[in-house]
Amino acid sequence: MTQGTAEILSSAELMAEYRSKRLPIVTQKLQFEGVEGRDVYNITAPFEDDGELVIAGRVENRDTEYSDVLFFTCQDGTWRPRTSARVFRNLQDPFVTRIRGQLVFGGVEVWPNPIDPNRIQYRTAFYRGDNVEDLRLFAVGPQYMKDIRLIELPDGRLGVFTRPSGSGYGFGKIGFTTIGDFDDLTPWAIAHAPLIQNCFVDDEWGGPNELHLLSNGLIGVLGHIACFDSQGNRHYRSMVFSFDPVSRATSQIKVIASRDDFEPGAAKRPDLVDVLFSGGLVRRPDGMAELYAGVSDAEAHKAVIVDPFIEYEH
């Protein structure tokens, strides 16, 4: 695989390819309690914390974008807030990974625009610690950048995926750089990450949601690809691609799930009905994987699919 060989396809072309090969998907809507009637969506995949499986989720009233991130544990098939865990106020779209033995957690921090109260300002905030109860802020990204993700590379460095937008980047591209240590994760380093080629056509966008180090040293990127239609409705699909952190070669993006794979449900707004936001992926030893996703900006679902990263390891 050499840089530049991956063909750039539009969402429509990728969806046509996906539909031509689509296999039946087993899906399930996740049940949450203890959130006072608020929606829970854009969840992480479950991760182990002190011997217990935990999910982080965006918790929000239907009529606002000011959300909290809570940690949930499962009891009798229902996810309930972990009472000992901190609630992260005014944070959206959580993500988790483990780097150098530590839990790394983050999300999109939001606050009011001082000039226009109808708009929000935002940046990505990063925390780390030994466990959920020990998380401490260690870095923030540039203002107005979401979908920044970290991964520990085989040589000990940290890989940083970014998602710049505006100022020639359109609605959002993907960049990649490497840093030596946590202290090197600065807004400048993030903002100056070179772009990855062959991701999106000019009027579409996307970003990384979760990173997997594959057995051959490639990085499996779980993310989303998105576009507007002529009526201004948003269409988000779950996608993956592989990335070589040494040569910067990429595979072609492939869609792995779309909103219509899942059961009908609520939506935050009419223009968000066809939104599937990748949260995390659990790879299973049987060649299958569990995809956890936010659905229509109002619900959290999971799907059992063929492991989409296996083909990149051969």
C-alpha positions in Angstrom: 0.0 0.0 0.0 1.6 3.3 -1.1 0.5 6.8 -0.3 -1.9 8.2 -2.9 -3.3 4.9 -4.2 -6.5 5.1 -2.2 -9.4 6.5 -4.3 -11.4 9.3 -2.9 -15.1 8.4 -3.0 -18.1 10.4 -2.1 -20.6 9.3 0.6 -23.1 8.3 -2.1 -20.4 6.1 -3.8 -19.4 4.6 -0.5 -23.0 3.9 0.4 -23.7 2.2 -3.0 -20.6 0.0 -2.4 -21.7 -0.8 1.1 -25.3 -1.6 0.1 -24.1 -4.0 -2.6 -22.2 -6.1 -0.1 -24.3 -5.5 3.0 -24.8 -8.4 5.4 -27.6 -8.7 8.0 -26.6 -6.9 11.2 -27.8 -7.8 14.7 -28.5 -4.5 16.6 -29.7 -3.6 20.0 -30.8 -0.3 21.6 -29.1 0.3 24.9 -31.2 1.1 27.9 -30.3 3.8 30.4 -31.8 4.8 33.7 -31.0 7.4 36.3 -30.5 10.3 33.9 -33.7 12.3 34.7 -35.4 11.8 31.3 -32.4 13.1 29.3 -31.0 11.4 26.2 -27.9 9.3 26.3 -26.0 9.1 23.0 -22.5 9.2 21.4 -21.2 6.6 23.8 -17.9 4.9 24.0 -17.5 1.2 23.7 -17.4 -0.5 27.1 -14.0 -0.6 28.8 -12.7 -2.2 31.9 -12.1 0.0 34.9 -11.1 -1.5 38.3 -12.5 -4.9 37.2 -15.9 -3.5 36.0 -17.2 -2.7 32.5 -17.9 1.0 32.1 -19.4 3.1 29.3 -19.0 6.9 29.0 -22.0 8.7 27.4 -23.2 12.1 26.3 -26.2 13.0 28.5 -28.4 15.9 27.2 -31.8 17.3 27.2 -33.5 17.2 23.8 -33.6 21.0 23.3 -30.0 21.9 24.1 -26.4 21.0 23.1 -25.1 21.6 26.6 -24.4 18.1 27.8 -22.7 16.2 30.6 -20.6 13.1 30.3 -21.4 10.4 32.8 -19.9 6.9 33.4 -22.3 4.0 33.4 -22.2 0.4 34.6 -24.6 -2.3 33.5 -26.9 -4.0 35.9 -29.5 -6.6 34.7 -29.2 -5.3 31.1 -29.7 -1.6 32.0 -26.9 1.0 32.2 -27.0 3.2 35.3 -24.7 6.0 36.4 -21.7 4.9 38.4 -22.3 6.8 41.7 -18.6 7.1 42.6 -17.6 8.6 39.2 -17.2 12.3 38.5 -19.7 14.0 36.2 -18.0 16.0 33.5 -20.1 19.1 33.0 -20.5 20.8 29.6 -18.7 18.0 27.8 -19.7 16.2 24.6 -18.8 13.1 22.7 -16.5 11.2 25.1 -13.7 8.9 24.0 -11.3 6.6 25.9 -8.1 4.7 25.3 -5.1 3.4 27.2 -1.6 4.7 26.7 1.4 3.7 28.7 -0.7 1.9 31.3 -2.9 5.0 31.9 -6.6 5.6 31.1 -6.9 8.5 28.7 -10.3 10.1 28.5 -11.6 13.2 26.7 -14.5 15.0 25.1 -15.5 18.2 23.5 -15.7 21.0 26.1 -18.4 23.6 25.3 -19.2 27.1 26.6 -21.3 30.1 25.5 -20.1 32.5 22.8 -19.8 35.8 24.6 -21.0 37.7 21.5 -23.7 35.4 20.2 -25.5 33.5 23.0 -27.2 31.2 20.4 -23.8 29.8 19.4 -21.3 27.7 21.4 -17.5 27.7 21.5 -15.7 24.4 21.9 -12.4 22.6 22.1 -11.2 19.1 22.9 -10.1 18.4 26.5 -7.9 15.5 27.5 -7.7 13.8 30.9 -5.6 10.9 32.2 -5.2 8.8 35.3 -5.0 5.3 36.7 -8.8 4.9 36.6 -12.0 6.8 36.1 -11.9 8.3 39.6 -8.3 9.5 39.1 -8.7 11.5 35.8 -6.9 14.8 35.7 -6.8 17.4 32.9 -3.5 17.4 31.0 -4.1 19.0 27.6 -6.5 20.9 25.4 -6.8 21.2 21.7 -7.1 24.2 19.5 -10.4 26.1 19.7 -13.1 24.8 17.3 -11.5 21.4 16.7 -13.3 18.2 17.5 -12.3 14.5 16.9 -8.7 14.6 18.1 -7.6 11.1 19.0 -4.4 9.6 20.5 -2.8 6.2 20.1 0.4 4.6 21.5 2.7 3.5 18.7 5.0 0.4 18.7 8.1 2.6 19.1 6.7 4.4 22.2 5.7 7.6 20.6 2.2 8.9 20.6 0.2 9.2 17.3 -2.2 12.1 17.1 -5.1 12.2 14.7 -6.7 15.6 14.2 -9.7 17.1 12.4 -9.2 20.7 11.2 -12.0 22.6 9.6 -12.6 26.0 8.0 -9.8 28.1 6.5 -9.3 25.8 3.5 -10.2 22.6 5.3 -13.9 22.8 4.5 -16.2 21.1 7.0 -13.4 18.8 8.3 -10.4 16.9 7.1 -8.1 14.5 9.0 -4.5 15.1 10.0 -1.8 13.0 11.6 1.3 13.8 13.6 3.5 12.1 16.2 4.7 13.4 19.6 7.1 12.1 22.1 5.2 12.5 25.3 1.9 13.7 26.8 3.5 17.1 27.5 4.0 17.5 23.8 0.2 17.5 23.1 -0.2 21.2 22.6 -2.6 23.2 20.5 0.2 24.2 18.2 1.3 20.6 17.6 -2.3 19.5 16.9 -3.0 22.5 14.6 0.1 21.8 12.5 -0.5 18.1 12.0 0.0 17.3 8.2 -3.2 16.3 6.4 -3.8 12.7 5.5 -4.6 12.4 1.8 -7.5 10.6 0.2 -10.2 11.0 2.8 -13.1 13.2 1.7 -14.4 15.0 -1.3 -14.5 18.7 -0.9 -18.1 19.2 0.2 -18.1 16.3 2.7 -16.4 15.8 6.0 -15.6 13.3 8.7 -13.3 12.5 11.6 -11.6 9.7 13.6 -13.6 8.4 16.6 -11.4 5.5 17.9 -8.0 4.1 17.0 -6.9 0.4 17.0 -3.2 -0.7 16.7 -3.3 -3.7 14.4 -1.1 -6.7 14.5 1.1 -5.6 11.6 1.7 -2.1 13.0 -1.0 -0.3 10.9 -3.6 1.8 12.6 -7.2 0.9 12.2 -9.3 4.1 12.2 -12.9 3.9 13.2 -14.7 7.1 12.3 -17.6 8.8 10.6 -18.1 10.3 7.1 -20.8 12.9 6.7 -22.6 15.2 4.1 -25.5 17.5 3.7 -28.3 16.8 1.3 -30.1 19.4 -0.8 -32.6 20.1 2.0 -29.9 20.7 4.6 -30.3 17.3 6.3 -27.2 15.7 7.7 -26.2 12.1 6.8 -23.5 10.4 9.0 -22.2 6.9 8.4 -19.8 4.7 10.4 -16.6 4.1 8.4 -13.1 2.7 8.8 -9.8 2.9 7.0 -6.2 1.8 7.7 -3.3 4.1 8.1 0.5 3.4 8.1 2.1 5.8 10.6 5.5 5.4 8.9 4.7 5.8 5.2 1.4 7.7 5.8 -0.3 5.3 3.3 -4.0 4.9 3.6 -6.6 2.4 2.5 -9.8 3.5 0.8 -12.5 4.5 3.3 -15.3 1.9 3.7 -18.7 2.3 5.3 -19.4 -0.4 7.9 -22.9 0.7 9.1 -25.6 3.3 8.4 -28.6 4.6 10.3 -31.1 2.3 8.5 -29.2 -0.8 9.8 -30.7 0.0 13.3 -34.2 0.0 14.6 -36.3 3.1 14.4 -36.1 5.6 17.3 -36.1 9.2 18.4 -34.2 12.0 16.8 -33.0 15.2 18.3 -34.1 17.2 15.3 -35.6 16.4 11.9 -32.3 17.1 10.1 -30.5 14.6 12.3 -32.6 11.5 11.7 -30.0 9.9 9.4 -27.1 10.3 11.8 -24.9 7.4 13.0 -21.9 8.5 15.1 -19.2 5.9 15.7 -18.4 5.6 19.4 -16.2 2.5 19.7 -15.5 -1.0 18.5 -14.8 -4.1 20.5 -13.0 -6.7 18.4 -13.9 -10.3 19.3 -11.8 -13.4 18.9 -14.5 -15.0 16.7 -13.9 -12.6 13.8 -16.9 -10.4 14.7 -16.9 -7.0 16.4 -19.4 -5.0 18.5 -19.9 -1.4 17.2 -21.2 1.1 19.7 -22.8 4.2 18.2 -24.9 7.3 18.8 -28.1 7.2 16.7 -29.9 10.3 15.5 -28.3 12.4 18.3 -30.8 10.9 20.7 -30.1 7.3 21.4 -27.3 4.7 21.9 -27.2 1.4 20.0 -24.8 -1.4 19.4 -24.4 -3.7 16.4 -22.6 -7.0 15.9 -20.7 -6.9 12.6 -17.9 -8.7 10.9 -14.6 -7.3 12.3 -13.8 -4.5 9.7 -10.1 -4.4 10.5 -9.3 -8.1 9.8 -8.7 -7.4 6.1 -6.0 -4.8 6.9 -4.0 -7.3 8.9 -3.4 -9.7 5.9 
